[in-house]
Amino acid sequence: MLDTWQAVVTEDFQFPSGAAMLSARLYLPVADPDRVVVINSATGVPRDYYRHFARWLAEDRGMACLTYDYRDFGHSLAGSQKRSGVTMADWALIDIPAARAEMRRRFPQAKLWSIGHSLGGMFGPVQPDIDRIDRMICVCSGLVTLADHPWPYRALAALFWYGHAPLAVRAFGYLPGKALGFGSDLPAQVYWQWRRWCTSPQSYVPDIGDTLPENRWAETGKQVDLFAFADDQMVPADAVWRLADLYGPGAQRHLLSAGEFGLSDIGHIGAFARRNAAVWPRLIA
């Protein structure tokens, strides 16, 4: 399905990712783009949250932009999450590369940028297709542990990992995030793997070379920029810099504050909100 809005054309479609079909929306500028972008969502954040940023990339910067939902989530949910066996690693190692493959198929001559929000950039160093990425941009992505969170947010995070949330997952067979105030429901194995990594001192690092692929990013020489926000309580800067270490010595680190953009707050989710559009040029500079 095609739709137009001012200078942007949008197309809704599905593309394959392993045995799954993912629901996507493509934002197209008027002229043929020489740069294309895939936006990889944060955990529990649906693709449509990024629509204003994607339209801005297409209309203002002339970039084609793909948004999509991971398997068994959002528009890509085909059945019941209670019956889903999908893991967070499936999203990171199968779905994200599949989205980039779809953009390479459609725009084989264009430079390919991967913009990851939180989870969307967290596993970049171990993904299988990194040699074909021209630039990686990670926004609020980090190897966060419970000890990174400031108080009193740390108490809320502890409750999410050790209190009512795991009890609910065991009872219902999925994370009833809407009922718990998290915002989105998630498949059970996504929650359990997410929990294990966020409550381990080194996150997923011990799994590299075992249940996760080897880290090859540094040897590619690809550009990667990591952005942290001073008021992000969910993934504070120290956690972002640990991920930067994993990307290697060439990783560029950027610590931003809401005040420098004339904003009151940004936090973990707000960088892509339309009210915070003043941040957007900085993310892609």
Kinemage of the C-alpha trace (Angstrom):
@kinemage 1
@onewidth
@group {chain A} dominant
@subgroup {mainchain}
@vectorlist {calphas} color= white
{ca met a 1} P 0.000 0.000 0.000
{ca leu a 2} L 1.329 3.404 -1.018
{ca asp a 3} L 0.507 6.731 0.606
{ca thr a 4} L 1.838 10.235 0.074
{ca trp a 5} L 2.385 13.064 2.535
{ca gln a 6} L 3.888 16.267 1.211
{ca ala a 7} L 7.242 15.226 -0.294
{ca val a 8} L 7.272 11.713 1.214
{ca val a 9} L 5.820 8.488 -0.161
{ca thr a 10} L 5.194 5.631 2.269
{ca glu a 11} L 4.827 1.951 1.429
{ca asp a 12} L 3.526 -0.709 3.819
{ca phe a 13} L 4.676 -4.259 3.126
{ca gln a 14} L 6.119 -7.426 4.642
{ca phe a 15} L 9.556 -8.947 4.183
{ca pro a 16} L 10.962 -12.344 5.187
{ca ser a 17} L 13.199 -12.920 8.191
{ca gly a 18} L 14.026 -16.591 8.436
{ca ala a 19} L 10.681 -18.370 8.802
{ca ala a 20} L 8.902 -15.183 9.887
{ca met a 21} L 7.376 -12.296 7.964
{ca leu a 22} L 7.977 -8.836 9.385
{ca ser a 23} L 5.655 -5.878 8.950
{ca ala a 24} L 7.391 -2.765 7.638
{ca arg a 25} L 6.822 0.784 6.447
{ca leu a 26} L 9.181 2.437 3.987
{ca tyr a 27} L 9.493 6.237 3.807
{ca leu a 28} L 10.696 7.426 0.406
{ca pro a 29} L 11.973 10.880 -0.598
{ca val a 30} L 11.148 12.421 -3.967
{ca ala a 31} L 14.623 11.915 -5.455
{ca asp a 32} L 16.494 8.632 -5.585
{ca pro a 33} L 18.413 8.418 -2.298
{ca asp a 34} L 22.155 7.939 -2.068
{ca arg a 35} L 21.798 7.030 1.633
{ca val a 36} L 19.216 4.707 3.160
{ca val a 37} L 18.426 4.049 6.803
{ca val a 38} L 17.053 1.129 8.775
{ca ile a 39} L 15.649 2.042 12.198
{ca asn a 40} L 15.921 -0.831 14.671
{ca ser a 41} L 13.543 -0.352 17.581
{ca ala a 42} L 14.078 -0.458 21.317
{ca thr a 43} L 12.581 -3.347 23.269
{ca gly a 44} L 8.819 -2.987 23.469
{ca val a 45} L 8.714 0.096 21.244
{ca pro a 46} L 6.568 -0.326 18.097
{ca arg a 47} L 7.775 0.821 14.694
{ca asp a 48} L 5.202 3.617 14.448
{ca tyr a 49} L 6.833 5.470 17.331
{ca tyr a 50} L 9.652 6.360 14.913
{ca arg a 51} L 7.368 7.634 12.141
{ca his a 52} L 8.055 11.342 12.658
{ca phe a 53} L 11.814 10.833 12.675
{ca ala a 54} L 11.564 8.614 9.581
{ca arg a 55} L 9.495 11.223 7.703
{ca trp a 56} L 12.004 13.881 8.634
{ca leu a 57} L 14.873 11.768 7.291
{ca ala a 58} L 13.012 11.282 4.007
{ca glu a 59} L 11.679 14.799 3.529
{ca asp a 60} L 14.411 16.945 5.052
{ca arg a 61} L 17.510 14.820 4.415
{ca gly a 62} L 16.513 12.868 1.304
{ca met a 63} L 17.102 9.448 2.890
{ca ala a 64} L 14.893 6.428 2.357
{ca cys a 65} L 14.003 5.025 5.778
{ca leu a 66} L 12.656 1.631 6.839
{ca thr a 67} L 10.776 1.043 10.095
{ca tyr a 68} L 9.523 -2.402 11.085
{ca asp a 69} L 8.443 -4.550 14.030
{ca tyr a 70} L 10.381 -7.559 15.269
{ca arg a 71} L 8.777 -10.997 14.947
{ca asp a 72} L 5.891 -11.800 17.314
{ca phe a 73} L 5.557 -8.140 18.258
{ca gly a 74} L 3.555 -5.146 17.096
{ca his a 75} L 2.331 -5.334 13.495
{ca ser a 76} L 4.484 -8.445 12.986
{ca leu a 77} L 2.524 -10.450 15.570
{ca ala a 78} L 0.730 -13.188 13.660
{ca gly a 79} L -0.638 -15.241 16.550
{ca ser a 80} L -0.483 -15.366 20.313
{ca gln a 81} L 2.646 -14.313 22.198
{ca lys a 82} L 1.813 -17.063 24.671
{ca arg a 83} L 2.788 -19.609 22.011
{ca ser a 84} L 5.880 -17.722 20.862
{ca gly a 85} L 9.351 -19.132 21.385
{ca val a 86} L 11.162 -16.092 19.985
{ca thr a 87} L 14.151 -14.754 21.914
{ca met a 88} L 15.834 -11.379 22.087
{ca ala a 89} L 18.775 -12.930 20.229
{ca asp a 90} L 16.396 -13.825 17.383
{ca trp a 91} L 15.435 -10.180 17.095
{ca ala a 92} L 19.063 -9.061 17.193
{ca leu a 93} L 20.726 -11.694 15.033
{ca ile a 94} L 17.986 -12.588 12.519
{ca asp a 95} L 15.437 -9.779 12.254
{ca ile a 96} L 17.791 -6.774 12.289
{ca pro a 97} L 20.077 -8.220 9.575
{ca ala a 98} L 16.994 -9.225 7.556
{ca ala a 99} L 15.750 -5.626 7.603
{ca arg a 100} L 19.099 -4.390 6.323
{ca ala a 101} L 19.086 -7.091 3.637
{ca glu a 102} L 15.703 -5.827 2.450
{ca met a 103} L 17.056 -2.293 2.100
{ca arg a 104} L 20.165 -3.500 0.282
{ca arg a 105} L 17.911 -5.401 -2.117
{ca arg a 106} L 15.831 -2.308 -2.815
{ca phe a 107} L 18.728 0.175 -2.940
{ca pro a 108} L 21.848 -1.762 -3.960
{ca gln a 109} L 23.881 1.340 -4.853
{ca ala a 110} L 23.068 3.460 -1.784
{ca lys a 111} L 25.070 3.833 1.411
{ca leu a 112} L 23.369 1.890 4.208
{ca trp a 113} L 23.041 3.369 7.695
{ca ser a 114} L 21.759 1.364 10.659
{ca ile a 115} L 20.191 3.433 13.452
{ca gly a 116} L 19.576 1.400 16.580
{ca his a 117} L 17.595 2.573 19.583
{ca ser a 118} L 18.570 0.744 22.786
{ca leu a 119} L 18.245 -2.966 21.817
{ca gly a 120} L 18.481 -1.909 18.170
{ca gly a 121} L 22.171 -1.009 18.553
{ca met a 122} L 23.112 -3.190 21.489
{ca phe a 123} L 24.122 -6.255 19.477
{ca gly a 124} L 25.810 -4.537 16.550
{ca pro a 125} L 29.284 -5.943 17.316
{ca val a 126} L 28.105 -9.560 16.953
{ca gln a 127} L 25.653 -9.297 14.056
{ca pro a 128} L 26.447 -11.333 10.935
{ca asp a 129} L 26.219 -8.656 8.224
{ca ile a 130} L 28.295 -5.825 9.669
{ca asp a 131} L 30.733 -5.768 6.755
{ca arg a 132} L 27.902 -4.433 4.583
{ca ile a 133} L 26.907 -1.575 6.910
{ca asp a 134} L 28.342 1.828 6.033
{ca arg a 135} L 27.540 3.535 9.326
{ca met a 136} L 26.113 2.428 12.675
{ca ile a 137} L 24.381 4.919 14.963
{ca cys a 138} L 23.440 3.717 18.451
{ca val a 139} L 21.069 5.828 20.530
{ca cys a 140} L 20.748 4.942 24.219
{ca ser a 141} L 22.232 1.487 23.558
{ca gly a 142} L 24.357 -0.007 26.304
{ca leu a 143} L 25.406 -3.029 28.339
{ca val a 144} L 23.314 -2.017 31.317
{ca thr a 145} L 23.206 -3.778 34.663
{ca leu a 146} L 21.044 -3.152 37.707
{ca ala a 147} L 23.864 -1.306 39.491
{ca asp a 148} L 24.001 1.315 36.696
{ca his a 149} L 20.572 2.764 37.485
{ca pro a 150} L 20.344 5.754 39.835
{ca trp a 151} L 17.993 5.650 42.790
{ca pro a 152} L 14.996 5.538 42.992
{ca tyr a 153} L 14.786 4.150 39.435
{ca arg a 154} L 16.972 1.224 40.529
{ca ala a 155} L 14.196 0.054 42.844
{ca leu a 156} L 11.707 0.042 39.960
{ca ala a 157} L 14.130 -1.913 37.785
{ca ala a 158} L 14.710 -4.452 40.582
{ca leu a 159} L 10.958 -4.913 40.858
{ca phe a 160} L 10.731 -5.471 37.100
{ca trp a 161} L 13.426 -8.170 37.184
{ca tyr a 162} L 12.742 -9.802 40.562
{ca gly a 163} L 9.234 -8.806 41.609
{ca his a 164} L 5.870 -8.754 39.891
{ca ala a 165} L 7.064 -9.072 36.269
{ca pro a 166} L 8.661 -12.570 36.433
{ca leu a 167} L 5.677 -13.810 38.422
{ca ala a 168} L 3.357 -12.493 35.718
{ca val a 169} L 5.399 -14.097 32.928
{ca arg a 170} L 5.235 -17.479 34.672
{ca ala a 171} L 1.506 -17.102 35.252
{ca phe a 172} L 0.476 -15.876 31.791
{ca gly a 173} L 3.123 -17.375 29.497
{ca tyr a 174} L 4.160 -13.932 28.215
{ca leu a 175} L 4.959 -10.520 29.699
{ca pro a 176} L 1.655 -8.625 30.048
{ca gly a 177} L 3.423 -5.315 29.759
{ca lys a 178} L 0.316 -3.240 29.140
{ca ala a 179} L -1.279 -4.470 32.369
{ca leu a 180} L 1.950 -3.966 34.319
{ca gly a 181} L 2.518 -0.441 33.064
{ca phe a 182} L 5.517 -1.373 30.906
{ca gly a 183} L 3.668 -0.319 27.763
{ca ser a 184} L 3.909 -3.377 25.518
{ca asp a 185} L 3.403 -7.109 25.852
{ca leu a 186} L 6.449 -9.262 25.096
{ca pro a 187} L 7.060 -12.953 24.392
{ca ala a 188} L 8.229 -14.864 27.464
{ca gln a 189} L 11.652 -15.872 26.133
{ca val a 190} L 12.385 -12.279 25.114
{ca tyr a 191} L 11.737 -11.219 28.696
{ca trp a 192} L 13.778 -14.030 30.258
{ca gln a 193} L 16.819 -13.433 28.044
{ca trp a 194} L 16.552 -9.674 28.559
{ca arg a 195} L 16.335 -10.246 32.321
{ca arg a 196} L 19.375 -12.504 32.376
{ca trp a 197} L 21.533 -10.008 30.491
{ca cys a 198} L 20.359 -6.978 32.498
{ca thr a 199} L 21.018 -8.689 35.835
{ca ser a 200} L 24.451 -10.080 34.879
{ca pro a 201} L 27.559 -7.988 35.658
{ca gln a 202} L 28.840 -8.244 32.071
{ca ser a 203} L 25.505 -8.409 30.231
{ca tyr a 204} L 25.832 -10.644 27.164
{ca val a 205} L 29.630 -10.411 26.892
{ca pro a 206} L 30.278 -13.900 28.392
{ca asp a 207} L 28.048 -15.390 25.676
{ca ile a 208} L 30.170 -14.011 22.816
{ca gly a 209} L 31.820 -16.874 20.988
{ca asp a 210} L 29.494 -19.358 22.696
{ca thr a 211} L 25.749 -18.835 22.222
{ca leu a 212} L 26.407 -15.539 20.434
{ca pro a 213} L 28.721 -14.972 17.435
{ca glu a 214} L 32.228 -13.599 17.745
{ca asn a 215} L 32.734 -9.838 17.936
{ca arg a 216} L 34.108 -8.708 14.558
{ca trp a 217} L 33.225 -5.024 14.543
{ca ala a 218} L 36.641 -3.501 15.202
{ca glu a 219} L 38.252 -5.386 12.320
{ca thr a 220} L 35.771 -3.926 9.813
{ca gly a 221} L 36.794 -0.298 10.395
{ca lys a 222} L 33.155 0.802 10.015
{ca gln a 223} L 31.982 4.080 11.519
{ca val a 224} L 29.956 3.797 14.711
{ca asp a 225} L 28.599 6.617 16.870
{ca leu a 226} L 27.116 5.982 20.310
{ca phe a 227} L 24.852 8.586 21.919
{ca ala a 228} L 24.045 8.743 25.614
{ca phe a 229} L 21.734 11.259 27.288
{ca ala a 230} L 22.542 12.748 30.663
{ca asp a 231} L 19.001 12.178 31.967
{ca asp a 232} L 18.667 8.568 30.768
{ca gln a 233} L 18.037 6.534 33.925
{ca met a 234} L 17.356 3.295 32.055
{ca val a 235} L 20.686 3.107 30.171
{ca pro a 236} L 23.073 5.640 31.743
{ca ala a 237} L 26.247 6.781 30.045
{ca asp a 238} L 28.547 4.284 31.797
{ca ala a 239} L 26.559 1.421 30.265
{ca val a 240} L 26.740 3.060 26.823
{ca trp a 241} L 30.512 3.421 27.104
{ca arg a 242} L 30.877 -0.292 27.946
{ca leu a 243} L 29.140 -1.046 24.657
{ca ala a 244} L 31.462 1.441 22.961
{ca asp a 245} L 34.402 -0.582 24.302
{ca leu a 246} L 32.896 -3.642 22.645
{ca tyr a 247} L 32.661 -1.805 19.328
{ca gly a 248} L 36.361 -1.038 19.616
{ca pro a 249} L 38.736 1.934 19.800
{ca gly a 250} L 37.239 3.658 16.767
{ca ala a 251} L 33.800 4.070 18.378
{ca gln a 252} L 32.753 7.709 18.744
{ca arg a 253} L 31.131 8.616 22.085
{ca his a 254} L 28.639 11.477 22.449
{ca leu a 255} L 27.093 12.565 25.752
{ca leu a 256} L 24.177 14.939 25.184
{ca ser a 257} L 21.926 16.850 27.546
{ca ala a 258} L 18.413 18.156 27.066
{ca gly a 259} L 19.441 21.682 27.987
{ca glu a 260} L 21.825 22.113 25.078
{ca phe a 261} L 18.837 21.708 22.732
{ca gly a 262} L 16.543 23.951 24.745
{ca leu a 263} L 14.552 20.942 25.985
{ca ser a 264} L 13.381 20.020 29.463
{ca asp a 265} L 14.025 16.278 29.203
{ca ile a 266} L 14.900 13.497 26.750
{ca gly a 267} L 15.537 10.368 28.813
{ca his a 268} L 15.724 6.902 27.309
{ca ile a 269} L 12.803 6.987 24.894
{ca gly a 270} L 12.423 10.665 24.027
{ca ala a 271} L 15.189 11.143 21.447
{ca phe a 272} L 12.837 10.099 18.631
{ca ala a 273} L 9.737 11.919 19.875
{ca arg a 274} L 8.506 14.739 17.634
{ca arg a 275} L 8.643 17.209 20.538
{ca asn a 276} L 12.411 16.609 20.676
{ca ala a 277} L 13.090 17.062 16.957
{ca ala a 278} L 15.822 19.561 17.782
{ca val a 279} L 18.014 16.554 18.652
{ca trp a 280} L 17.656 14.815 15.294
{ca pro a 281} L 20.270 16.683 13.226
{ca arg a 282} L 22.856 15.926 15.904
{ca leu a 283} L 22.200 12.185 15.708
{ca ile a 284} L 23.033 11.989 12.005
{ca ala a 285} L 25.702 14.696 11.745
